[in-house]
Amino acid sequence: MLNAKVKEKLEKEDILRLYKRGYKKPQDFTVGMEYERLPISATSFKTIGYENGICNFLRQFAKEENWDYITDDFNIIGLKQNHDTITLEPGCQVELSIKPEKTIFDLEKKIKSLNKKILPILDKLNINLLEYGVSPLTTHKNINIIPKKRYKIMARYLWGILSDVMMRETAGVQGCFDFTDEEDAVRKFKIANKMVPFMTAMFANSPIRGGVETGYKSFRSLSWLNTDNERCGYACNLDEEFSFDEYINKVMQSPVIFLNKGRNPLEINGRMNFEDYMEKGFEGFEATLEDYKLHANLYFPEVRLRNFIEIRNHDCTSMPYSVLAIYKSILYNKYAMSEIEELFKPFSHMDFAELRYNIPKNALQCSIKNYTVLDIAKEILYISEKSLIEMNTGEEKYLEPIKELTLNGLCPADIILRSWNGSWNKDIKKLIKYLNNLSLSNI
């Protein structure tokens, strides 16, 4: 009788292969997108919860469009069709995650098609989806976590004075980009991390929260700065050498929140990090690759490394394709990457780290060393437009909305604040009407 094959202990080399699986030829590069929006009542403007609306939306959309349920303990927490998903973030934020495509045109076509199907159902249910970075009226104390076990555990564990705001109130746009090999991945990873503060400033879109002006142009990014800094922020020192191995080490040194073992998650609540778990196990369990994948997905740096690069820190706006166009133009053009690296040469890791803390309040009106963020943002746009024209795909058209703002020294929050303190007379109804009109332009 043959002996049963014993599962070998998880090694770092097993984990390393996860990242190497992402290697692609440049001609096969795609762009991915995750796009969160805030569900509010069309009449009261309060956040729509799971029980009083969003679950019904998911049921009706699945029925009408023949999408499959994603469930957690028999609760519907999302929908899927092929590689596309509609899922819920902890506070009922509705996220579209679209299969990566070769061009932004293809992504836009799919999202517009989905929006046209979604809108009639939302209208029947008296729900609006806002393209905005933070809940405009309802604050976290009145937003329940959806019935998803993972989110309830995270809500209990994540520390930081604004972690509840981040989980329950905020919405963002994320972009996903490919690499050819480890060297290319590390280069793009560092460039993306350096770009993040400037991109956060350009797309800042969350100045009004709880019905009042917050004093910040991006309250959403402020909430991330005040959430669990053991797993948020920069994943590397931007002045030092970096590698897949070092990224894995960083992930492994962060505390474990929970493990999926059996029907109910096994809560660890930070009693050990993943490195300790790999070495010693926990309550009879040995670390597996699935454990690492889960743990890595609960690590929330500004830029996350997977078998692609995920860039995360942008407020939701009515210009999601502009975000993608800028990153694509830089990360998929070696000459543009060199120009951006040259642009950032005067700045150290500490300069970028300090800038992150100034951006939420002042956005484009910040400085880094002797330079203004606005001037750097204009240079990024110049390099981006030149690169996209060279690519000859026509995608430079997606830069027009953000160019119109940035070249005039403005971000979306500046437009809102000017009206809020002017013709709107601090009327939340007028803010919502403005945001709804912008949202309809994407349908």
ROVEX-735040 format. One record per residue (C-alpha): residue number from 1; residue in three letters; x, y, z. Coordinates in steps of 0.5 Angstrom, whole numbers. Example, Ala and Ser with C-alpha at 12.3 -4.5 7.8 and 13.67 -1.06 7.14 Angstrom:
[node 1 'ALA' [25 -9 16]]
[node 2 'SER' [27 -2 14]]
This chain:
[node 1 'MET' [0 0 0]]
[node 2 'LEU' [3 7 -2]]
[node 3 'ASN' [4 12 4]]
[node 4 'ALA' [-1 18 3]]
[node 5 'LYS' [3 24 1]]
[node 6 'VAL' [5 29 7]]
[node 7 'LYS' [3 36 5]]
[node 8 'GLU' [10 40 6]]
[node 9 'LYS' [11 46 10]]
[node 10 'LEU' [9 53 7]]
[node 11 'GLU' [16 56 4]]
[node 12 'LYS' [17 63 2]]
[node 13 'GLU' [19 60 -5]]
[node 14 'ASP' [12 58 -5]]
[node 15 'ILE' [9 65 -4]]
[node 16 'LEU' [14 68 -9]]
[node 17 'ARG' [11 64 -14]]
[node 18 'LEU' [5 68 -13]]
[node 19 'TYR' [8 74 -15]]
[node 20 'LYS' [12 71 -21]]
[node 21 'ARG' [6 68 -24]]
[node 22 'GLY' [4 76 -26]]
[node 23 'TYR' [10 76 -31]]
[node 24 'LYS' [7 78 -38]]
[node 25 'LYS' [10 81 -45]]
[node 26 'PRO' [8 88 -46]]
[node 27 'GLN' [4 87 -52]]
[node 28 'ASP' [-1 83 -47]]
[node 29 'PHE' [-1 88 -41]]
[node 30 'THR' [-8 90 -39]]
[node 31 'VAL' [-11 95 -35]]
[node 32 'GLY' [-16 93 -29]]
[node 33 'MET' [-21 98 -25]]
[node 34 'GLU' [-25 97 -18]]
[node 35 'TYR' [-30 103 -18]]
[node 36 'GLU' [-33 104 -11]]
[node 37 'ARG' [-40 109 -10]]
[node 38 'LEU' [-44 111 -4]]
[node 39 'PRO' [-51 109 -4]]
[node 40 'ILE' [-56 114 -1]]
[node 41 'SER' [-63 115 -1]]
[node 42 'ALA' [-65 120 -7]]
[node 43 'THR' [-70 124 -2]]
[node 44 'SER' [-67 124 5]]
[node 45 'PHE' [-60 123 2]]
[node 46 'LYS' [-58 119 8]]
[node 47 'THR' [-54 112 7]]
[node 48 'ILE' [-58 106 4]]
[node 49 'GLY' [-56 100 9]]
[node 50 'TYR' [-56 93 7]]
[node 51 'GLU' [-63 91 10]]
[node 52 'ASN' [-67 97 7]]
[node 53 'GLY' [-65 97 0]]
[node 54 'ILE' [-58 94 -2]]
[node 55 'CYS' [-60 87 -1]]
[node 56 'ASN' [-66 88 -6]]
[node 57 'PHE' [-62 92 -11]]
[node 58 'LEU' [-57 86 -11]]
[node 59 'ARG' [-63 81 -12]]
[node 60 'GLN' [-67 85 -17]]
[node 61 'PHE' [-61 86 -21]]
[node 62 'ALA' [-59 78 -21]]
[node 63 'LYS' [-66 77 -23]]
[node 64 'GLU' [-66 81 -29]]
[node 65 'GLU' [-59 80 -32]]
[node 66 'ASN' [-58 73 -30]]
[node 67 'TRP' [-52 74 -25]]
[node 68 'ASP' [-50 69 -20]]
[node 69 'TYR' [-50 71 -12]]
[node 70 'ILE' [-44 71 -8]]
[node 71 'THR' [-46 69 -1]]
[node 72 'ASP' [-43 69 6]]
[node 73 'ASP' [-47 65 11]]
[node 74 'PHE' [-53 65 6]]
[node 75 'ASN' [-53 73 6]]
[node 76 'ILE' [-52 76 -1]]
[node 77 'ILE' [-46 80 -1]]
[node 78 'GLY' [-45 81 -9]]
[node 79 'LEU' [-46 78 -16]]
[node 80 'LYS' [-42 76 -21]]
[node 81 'GLN' [-42 74 -28]]
[node 82 'ASN' [-36 71 -32]]
[node 83 'HIS' [-30 75 -29]]
[node 84 'ASP' [-34 82 -27]]
[node 85 'THR' [-37 83 -20]]
[node 86 'ILE' [-41 87 -17]]
[node 87 'THR' [-39 87 -9]]
[node 88 'LEU' [-41 91 -3]]
[node 89 'GLU' [-36 94 2]]
[node 90 'PRO' [-37 94 9]]
[node 91 'GLY' [-41 100 9]]
[node 92 'CYS' [-45 98 3]]
[node 93 'GLN' [-41 102 -2]]
[node 94 'VAL' [-43 99 -9]]
[node 95 'GLU' [-36 96 -12]]
[node 96 'LEU' [-36 95 -20]]
[node 97 'SER' [-30 90 -21]]
[node 98 'ILE' [-29 89 -28]]
[node 99 'LYS' [-24 84 -32]]
[node 100 'PRO' [-18 88 -34]]
[node 101 'GLU' [-18 90 -41]]
[node 102 'LYS' [-13 92 -46]]
[node 103 'THR' [-16 99 -47]]
[node 104 'ILE' [-19 104 -43]]
[node 105 'PHE' [-24 105 -48]]
[node 106 'ASP' [-26 97 -47]]
[node 107 'LEU' [-27 99 -39]]
[node 108 'GLU' [-31 105 -40]]
[node 109 'LYS' [-36 101 -45]]
[node 110 'LYS' [-37 95 -40]]
[node 111 'ILE' [-38 100 -34]]
[node 112 'LYS' [-43 105 -38]]
[node 113 'SER' [-47 98 -41]]
[node 114 'LEU' [-47 96 -33]]
[node 115 'ASN' [-49 103 -31]]
[node 116 'LYS' [-55 103 -36]]
[node 117 'LYS' [-58 96 -33]]
[node 118 'ILE' [-57 99 -26]]
[node 119 'LEU' [-60 105 -26]]
[node 120 'PRO' [-67 103 -27]]
[node 121 'ILE' [-67 98 -22]]
[node 122 'LEU' [-64 104 -17]]
[node 123 'ASP' [-69 109 -19]]
[node 124 'LYS' [-75 104 -17]]
[node 125 'LEU' [-71 103 -10]]
[node 126 'ASN' [-70 111 -9]]
[node 127 'ILE' [-63 110 -9]]
[node 128 'ASN' [-57 114 -12]]
[node 129 'LEU' [-50 112 -13]]
[node 130 'LEU' [-45 118 -12]]
[node 131 'GLU' [-39 119 -15]]
[node 132 'TYR' [-36 122 -8]]
[node 133 'GLY' [-30 120 -3]]
[node 134 'VAL' [-34 120 3]]
[node 135 'SER' [-41 119 6]]
[node 136 'PRO' [-44 127 5]]
[node 137 'LEU' [-49 126 11]]
[node 138 'THR' [-49 120 15]]
[node 139 'THR' [-43 118 19]]
[node 140 'HIS' [-41 111 21]]
[node 141 'LYS' [-44 111 28]]
[node 142 'ASN' [-51 110 23]]
[node 143 'ILE' [-48 106 18]]
[node 144 'ASN' [-48 98 20]]
[node 145 'ILE' [-43 93 17]]
[node 146 'ILE' [-46 89 12]]
[node 147 'PRO' [-47 81 14]]
[node 148 'LYS' [-40 79 12]]
[node 149 'LYS' [-36 75 17]]
[node 150 'ARG' [-30 78 15]]
[node 151 'TYR' [-32 85 15]]
[node 152 'LYS' [-35 84 22]]
[node 153 'ILE' [-28 82 24]]
[node 154 'MET' [-24 87 21]]
[node 155 'ALA' [-29 92 24]]
[node 156 'ARG' [-27 90 31]]
[node 157 'TYR' [-20 89 30]]
[node 158 'LEU' [-17 95 26]]
[node 159 'TRP' [-15 101 30]]
[node 160 'GLY' [-14 108 29]]
[node 161 'ILE' [-19 114 30]]
[node 162 'LEU' [-22 114 23]]
[node 163 'SER' [-22 106 22]]
[node 164 'ASP' [-29 106 22]]
[node 165 'VAL' [-30 112 18]]
[node 166 'MET' [-25 109 13]]
[node 167 'MET' [-29 102 13]]
[node 168 'ARG' [-36 105 13]]
[node 169 'GLU' [-36 112 10]]
[node 170 'THR' [-31 112 4]]
[node 171 'ALA' [-31 110 -3]]
[node 172 'GLY' [-25 110 -8]]
[node 173 'VAL' [-22 108 -15]]
[node 174 'GLN' [-17 103 -16]]
[node 175 'GLY' [-13 102 -22]]
[node 176 'CYS' [-9 95 -23]]
[node 177 'PHE' [-3 94 -28]]
[node 178 'ASP' [2 89 -31]]
[node 179 'PHE' [9 88 -31]]
[node 180 'THR' [14 84 -35]]
[node 181 'ASP' [19 81 -29]]
[node 182 'GLU' [21 83 -22]]
[node 183 'GLU' [25 88 -24]]
[node 184 'ASP' [20 92 -28]]
[node 185 'ALA' [15 90 -22]]
[node 186 'VAL' [19 94 -17]]
[node 187 'ARG' [21 100 -22]]
[node 188 'LYS' [13 101 -23]]
[node 189 'PHE' [12 100 -15]]
[node 190 'LYS' [16 105 -13]]
[node 191 'ILE' [14 110 -19]]
[node 192 'ALA' [7 109 -17]]
[node 193 'ASN' [8 110 -9]]
[node 194 'LYS' [12 116 -11]]
[node 195 'MET' [6 119 -15]]
[node 196 'VAL' [0 117 -10]]
[node 197 'PRO' [1 124 -6]]
[node 198 'PHE' [0 128 -13]]
[node 199 'MET' [-5 124 -15]]
[node 200 'THR' [-9 124 -9]]
[node 201 'ALA' [-9 131 -9]]
[node 202 'MET' [-11 132 -16]]
[node 203 'PHE' [-17 128 -15]]
[node 204 'ALA' [-19 130 -8]]
[node 205 'ASN' [-26 130 -8]]
[node 206 'SER' [-29 129 0]]
[node 207 'PRO' [-29 136 3]]
[node 208 'ILE' [-36 135 6]]
[node 209 'ARG' [-38 130 11]]
[node 210 'GLY' [-44 129 16]]
[node 211 'GLY' [-47 135 12]]
[node 212 'VAL' [-41 140 14]]
[node 213 'GLU' [-35 142 11]]
[node 214 'THR' [-29 138 14]]
[node 215 'GLY' [-23 143 13]]
[node 216 'TYR' [-20 137 9]]
[node 217 'LYS' [-20 137 1]]
[node 218 'SER' [-20 129 2]]
[node 219 'PHE' [-23 127 8]]
[node 220 'ARG' [-22 120 5]]
[node 221 'SER' [-15 120 5]]
[node 222 'LEU' [-15 123 12]]
[node 223 'SER' [-19 117 14]]
[node 224 'TRP' [-13 112 11]]
[node 225 'LEU' [-8 116 15]]
[node 226 'ASN' [-11 114 21]]
[node 227 'THR' [-13 107 20]]
[node 228 'ASP' [-8 101 23]]
[node 229 'ASN' [-1 104 21]]
[node 230 'GLU' [2 97 22]]
[node 231 'ARG' [-2 95 15]]
[node 232 'CYS' [-3 102 12]]
[node 233 'GLY' [2 107 9]]
[node 234 'TYR' [8 106 4]]
[node 235 'ALA' [10 98 4]]
[node 236 'CYS' [17 100 3]]
[node 237 'ASN' [23 106 4]]
[node 238 'LEU' [23 109 -3]]
[node 239 'ASP' [30 111 -2]]
[node 240 'GLU' [32 103 -1]]
[node 241 'GLU' [33 97 -6]]
[node 242 'PHE' [27 93 -6]]
[node 243 'SER' [25 86 -8]]
[node 244 'PHE' [19 81 -8]]
[node 245 'ASP' [22 78 -2]]
[node 246 'GLU' [22 84 2]]
[node 247 'TYR' [15 86 0]]
[node 248 'ILE' [13 79 2]]
[node 249 'ASN' [17 80 9]]
[node 250 'LYS' [13 86 10]]
[node 251 'VAL' [7 83 9]]
[node 252 'MET' [9 77 14]]
[node 253 'GLN' [11 82 19]]
[node 254 'SER' [4 85 20]]
[node 255 'PRO' [-1 82 25]]
[node 256 'VAL' [-5 77 23]]
[node 257 'ILE' [-13 79 24]]
[node 258 'PHE' [-16 72 22]]
[node 259 'LEU' [-15 65 19]]
[node 260 'ASN' [-21 62 14]]
[node 261 'LYS' [-21 55 18]]
[node 262 'GLY' [-28 51 18]]
[node 263 'ARG' [-35 54 17]]
[node 264 'ASN' [-33 60 22]]
[node 265 'PRO' [-26 64 21]]
[node 266 'LEU' [-21 63 27]]
[node 267 'GLU' [-20 70 30]]
[node 268 'ILE' [-12 71 31]]
[node 269 'ASN' [-13 79 33]]
[node 270 'GLY' [-6 81 32]]
[node 271 'ARG' [-3 76 37]]
[node 272 'MET' [2 74 32]]
[node 273 'ASN' [5 76 25]]
[node 274 'PHE' [5 71 19]]
[node 275 'GLU' [12 70 20]]
[node 276 'ASP' [11 67 27]]
[node 277 'TYR' [5 63 24]]
[node 278 'MET' [9 60 18]]
[node 279 'GLU' [14 58 23]]
[node 280 'LYS' [10 55 29]]
[node 281 'GLY' [3 54 27]]
[node 282 'PHE' [-3 56 31]]
[node 283 'GLU' [-8 51 35]]
[node 284 'GLY' [-6 45 31]]
[node 285 'PHE' [-6 49 24]]
[node 286 'GLU' [0 50 19]]
[node 287 'ALA' [0 56 14]]
[node 288 'THR' [-2 55 7]]
[node 289 'LEU' [-2 59 1]]
[node 290 'GLU' [-9 60 2]]
[node 291 'ASP' [-8 63 9]]
[node 292 'TYR' [-2 68 6]]
[node 293 'LYS' [-7 70 0]]
[node 294 'LEU' [-12 72 5]]
[node 295 'HIS' [-7 75 10]]
[node 296 'ALA' [-4 79 4]]
[node 297 'ASN' [-11 82 2]]
[node 298 'LEU' [-12 85 9]]
[node 299 'TYR' [-5 89 8]]
[node 300 'PHE' [-7 96 6]]
[node 301 'PRO' [-1 100 3]]
[node 302 'GLU' [-2 105 -2]]
[node 303 'VAL' [0 101 -7]]
[node 304 'ARG' [-1 93 -6]]
[node 305 'LEU' [3 88 -10]]
[node 306 'ARG' [0 82 -12]]
[node 307 'ASN' [1 78 -19]]
[node 308 'PHE' [0 85 -22]]
[node 309 'ILE' [0 92 -18]]
[node 310 'GLU' [-6 95 -15]]
[node 311 'ILE' [-6 103 -14]]
[node 312 'ARG' [-11 104 -9]]
[node 313 'ASN' [-11 111 -6]]
[node 314 'HIS' [-16 116 -10]]
[node 315 'ASP' [-23 119 -8]]
[node 316 'CYS' [-28 116 -12]]
[node 317 'THR' [-30 122 -17]]
[node 318 'SER' [-34 123 -24]]
[node 319 'MET' [-27 122 -27]]
[node 320 'PRO' [-25 115 -26]]
[node 321 'TYR' [-22 114 -33]]
[node 322 'SER' [-17 120 -32]]
[node 323 'VAL' [-14 116 -26]]
[node 324 'LEU' [-13 110 -30]]
[node 325 'ALA' [-10 114 -36]]
[node 326 'ILE' [-5 117 -32]]
[node 327 'TYR' [-2 111 -29]]
[node 328 'LYS' [-2 107 -36]]
[node 329 'SER' [1 113 -40]]
[node 330 'ILE' [7 113 -35]]
[node 331 'LEU' [7 105 -33]]
[node 332 'TYR' [7 102 -40]]
[node 333 'ASN' [12 107 -43]]
[node 334 'LYS' [19 106 -41]]
[node 335 'TYR' [21 113 -43]]
[node 336 'ALA' [15 116 -39]]
[node 337 'MET' [18 112 -33]]
[node 338 'SER' [25 115 -34]]
[node 339 'GLU' [22 122 -34]]
[node 340 'ILE' [18 121 -28]]
[node 341 'GLU' [24 118 -24]]
[node 342 'GLU' [28 125 -26]]
[node 343 'LEU' [22 129 -24]]
[node 344 'PHE' [22 126 -17]]
[node 345 'LYS' [30 126 -16]]
[node 346 'PRO' [30 132 -12]]
[node 347 'PHE' [25 128 -7]]
[node 348 'SER' [27 123 -1]]
[node 349 'HIS' [23 118 2]]
[node 350 'MET' [22 123 8]]
[node 351 'ASP' [19 128 3]]
[node 352 'PHE' [14 124 0]]
[node 353 'ALA' [12 121 7]]
[node 354 'GLU' [11 128 10]]
[node 355 'LEU' [7 130 4]]
[node 356 'ARG' [2 124 5]]
[node 357 'TYR' [0 128 11]]
[node 358 'ASN' [-1 135 8]]
[node 359 'ILE' [-5 133 2]]
[node 360 'PRO' [-11 131 5]]
[node 361 'LYS' [-12 138 8]]
[node 362 'ASN' [-9 142 2]]
[node 363 'ALA' [-9 138 -4]]
[node 364 'LEU' [-5 142 -10]]
[node 365 'GLN' [-4 148 -5]]
[node 366 'CYS' [2 143 -1]]
[node 367 'SER' [9 144 -2]]
[node 368 'ILE' [15 139 -3]]
[node 369 'LYS' [21 142 -1]]
[node 370 'ASN' [22 148 -6]]
[node 371 'TYR' [16 146 -11]]
[node 372 'THR' [9 146 -11]]
[node 373 'VAL' [5 140 -11]]
[node 374 'LEU' [1 144 -17]]
[node 375 'ASP' [7 145 -21]]
[node 376 'ILE' [9 137 -20]]
[node 377 'ALA' [2 135 -22]]
[node 378 'LYS' [2 139 -28]]
[node 379 'GLU' [9 136 -30]]
[node 380 'ILE' [6 129 -29]]
[node 381 'LEU' [0 131 -34]]
[node 382 'TYR' [5 134 -39]]
[node 383 'ILE' [9 127 -39]]
[node 384 'SER' [2 123 -39]]
[node 385 'GLU' [-1 126 -45]]
[node 386 'LYS' [6 126 -49]]
[node 387 'SER' [6 119 -47]]
[node 388 'LEU' [-1 117 -49]]
[node 389 'ILE' [0 121 -56]]
[node 390 'GLU' [6 116 -57]]
[node 391 'MET' [2 110 -56]]
[node 392 'ASN' [-3 112 -61]]
[node 393 'THR' [-9 109 -58]]
[node 394 'GLY' [-13 116 -57]]
[node 395 'GLU' [-13 115 -50]]
[node 396 'GLU' [-11 122 -49]]
[node 397 'LYS' [-18 124 -49]]
[node 398 'TYR' [-19 121 -42]]
[node 399 'LEU' [-14 127 -39]]
[node 400 'GLU' [-19 132 -41]]
[node 401 'PRO' [-23 133 -35]]
[node 402 'ILE' [-17 133 -30]]
[node 403 'LYS' [-13 137 -35]]
[node 404 'GLU' [-19 143 -34]]
[node 405 'LEU' [-18 143 -27]]
[node 406 'THR' [-11 142 -25]]
[node 407 'LEU' [-8 147 -31]]
[node 408 'ASN' [-13 152 -27]]
[node 409 'GLY' [-10 150 -20]]
[node 410 'LEU' [-16 146 -18]]
[node 411 'CYS' [-18 139 -15]]
[node 412 'PRO' [-26 137 -15]]
[node 413 'ALA' [-26 139 -8]]
[node 414 'ASP' [-24 146 -10]]
[node 415 'ILE' [-30 147 -14]]
[node 416 'ILE' [-35 144 -9]]
[node 417 'LEU' [-32 148 -3]]
[node 418 'ARG' [-33 154 -8]]
[node 419 'SER' [-40 153 -9]]
[node 420 'TRP' [-42 150 -2]]
[node 421 'ASN' [-39 157 1]]
[node 422 'GLY' [-42 161 -5]]
[node 423 'SER' [-49 160 -9]]
[node 424 'TRP' [-51 153 -5]]
[node 425 'ASN' [-51 157 2]]
[node 426 'LYS' [-48 150 5]]
[node 427 'ASP' [-55 146 3]]
[node 428 'ILE' [-53 139 2]]
[node 429 'LYS' [-59 138 -3]]
[node 430 'LYS' [-55 142 -8]]
[node 431 'LEU' [-49 138 -7]]
[node 432 'ILE' [-52 132 -8]]
[node 433 'LYS' [-56 135 -14]]
[node 434 'TYR' [-49 137 -17]]
[node 435 'LEU' [-46 130 -15]]
[node 436 'ASN' [-52 126 -19]]
[node 437 'ASN' [-51 131 -25]]
[node 438 'LEU' [-44 129 -25]]
[node 439 'SER' [-45 121 -24]]
[node 440 'LEU' [-51 121 -30]]
[node 441 'SER' [-45 124 -35]]
[node 442 'ASN' [-42 117 -34]]
[node 443 'ILE' [-48 113 -36]]
